[in-house]
Amino acid sequence: MWLLYFGVFRSADRTACSSSTASVGENRYYAVVVTDEKFKTLSTVVPGKSATTEAVAEKVAPIQPIKLLDSKTRGIYSPQTSITGQKGLPMRVELHASQGQGGGAGDYGDYYLYFATAEMGYRDGLPGVFSVEERREKTGNYLLLRGRETIEHSNGLRPMETYWFGYFGVPQLAKHTEPRAYPFTERRQDWVVGWASKAYFVDPERVTAAGGSMGAWGSTTYALRHPELYSAVYPNRPRTRQKGLPTLLNLEGPKPKVVMMDDGKTDYFERMVMVKFVTDHTADLPFYGWCCGRRDGFASWQEQLDMAKALTAAKHGFAFAWNDGDHSSGAQPMAQVTKYYPPELFARNESYPAFGNSSIDQKPGTGDPKDGDLEGGINLGFRWSEVTDEADKWSVRLANDLAKSDMTVDVTPRRCQTFKVRPGTEVQWTSSSGDKGKGHADAAGLVTVPALALKPGKDVVLTISR
């Protein structure tokens, strides 16, 4: 067996380099030699024939994906998903469930292949794919981005799922010898979303993420912690406490109880407790709308309740719906969430009201799947419009379509662009129904109007001022 070896030489000293990818700006010579399977050289370098005689100037440039298929050539699906070229569309990022081969990226739309950097995998140049298609709905067109989190295992024998996180191991370019947990998939996803947003002139304020099952983990453990990218996330049957970790290693004996992140300072399992994350992060996060069945079995009912309590206490915007389903039928209540909180309702540069302690919330119970209402929701039925976000005033018109009698709800302005107050600042509020009160911004600078009264079938205008 003969092998072709592609060599690279620096112009300064013509010392052989191990990579053909420019990592720094240099002038380089190129040569091709033949070796056997043991890399014994079987040919010589001949300038002008098997080697360049003039140095090639190189400079570092960002990686670029290769378009393999165009949306306009995808057969019967072309009319429904072809790219129109309209600028400023919102983008929805779909994170697939566990499928072994890595989801449906490439079924429709523009289909791309890329080779990742060393920061995005256990080796430089690890391949990945994603697709971009355009969906047409009554509420307006949007782009759908679908990638694959599945990678080629380092042993070359199988694909490996990464839980939309990454994996445990020692990358080729690591400066440490002990295995660590690397968020490689999160970094790959950041790059894919960033590239697609620029290439397709996406509205950067209206990027959302959603996914079911394993994709719900990703929506929670990855997208929720990135308010600089996502305006809202929609996990369908998520785990809010991640207990697993993909690994490149063949671990024998008990698994380590403490796994450090790549920085060597952060415990992986503590990082993945998203109940703690939303508790500790009082600043704006993406709106979080999710569903789950009480008998899911894969994602426990207790962790769903813990997440709802944490989001309420931290005054984040969220909605939760459930039924008495298992991991399959538990997906159905998401329709109730998206009915009242569709993706087009949120933008990173627009304020909205976050709700909590609604008097018409159903009772989820204590955490035992047999305790509480079998079907229900938290923060469902609300609709709002006419948000005013000024330096000294914030107001909104709101109502609840599910209210059958007088009800109350806590209201907290979120993602304020102009109405920003310091902790302890005194504010006053009034409602168009005649209610009024005073309060102070909390330690995070959040202002909450407690127990705002709403009547069935009627809008109320809430105004908060300094």
Sequence and secondary structure as in RCSB ss.txt:
>XXXX:A:sequence
MWLLYFGVFRSADRTACSSSTASVGENRYYAVVVTDEKFKTLSTVVPGKSATTEAVAEKVAPIQPIKLLDSKTRG
IYSPQTSITGQKGLPMRVELHASQGQGGGAGDYGDYYLYFATAEMGYRDGLPGVFSVEERREKTGNYLLLRGRET
IEHSNGLRPMETYWFGYFGVPQLAKHTEPRAYPFTERRQDWVVGWASKAYFVDPERVTAAGGSMGAWGSTTYALR
HPELYSAVYPNRPRTRQKGLPTLLNLEGPKPKVVMMDDGKTDYFERMVMVKFVTDHTADLPFYGWCCGRRDGFAS
WQEQLDMAKALTAAKHGFAFAWNDGDHSSGAQPMAQVTKYYPPELFARNESYPAFGNSSIDQKPGTGDPKDGDLE
GGINLGFRWSEVTDEADKWSVRLANDLAKSDMTVDVTPRRCQTFKVRPGTEVQWTSSSGDKGKGHADAAGLVTVP
ALALKPGKDVVLTISR
>XXXX:A:secstr
  EEEEEEEETTT  EES SS SS EEEEEEEEEE TT  B S   BTTTB SS EEE       EEEE GGGSG
GGHHHH     SS  EEEEE    SS TTTTSSSEEEEEE  GGGSSSTT EEEEEEEEE  TT  EEEEEE   
EE TTSSSEE  TTT EEE  TT S SS EEE HHHHHHHHHHHHHHHHTT  TT EEEEEETHHHHIIIIIGGG
 TTT SEEEEES  SB     BSS   SS  S  BBTTSSSBHHHHTBHHHHHHH  S   EEEEEEETT SSS 
HHHHHHHHHHHHHTT  EEEEEES  TTGGGTTHHHHHHHS GGG  TTS EEEEES TT     SS TTSS SS
EEES SEEEEEEEE SSEEEEEEEETT SS EEEEEEEES SS    TT EEEEEETTS EEEEE  TTS   EE
EEEE TT  EEEEEE 
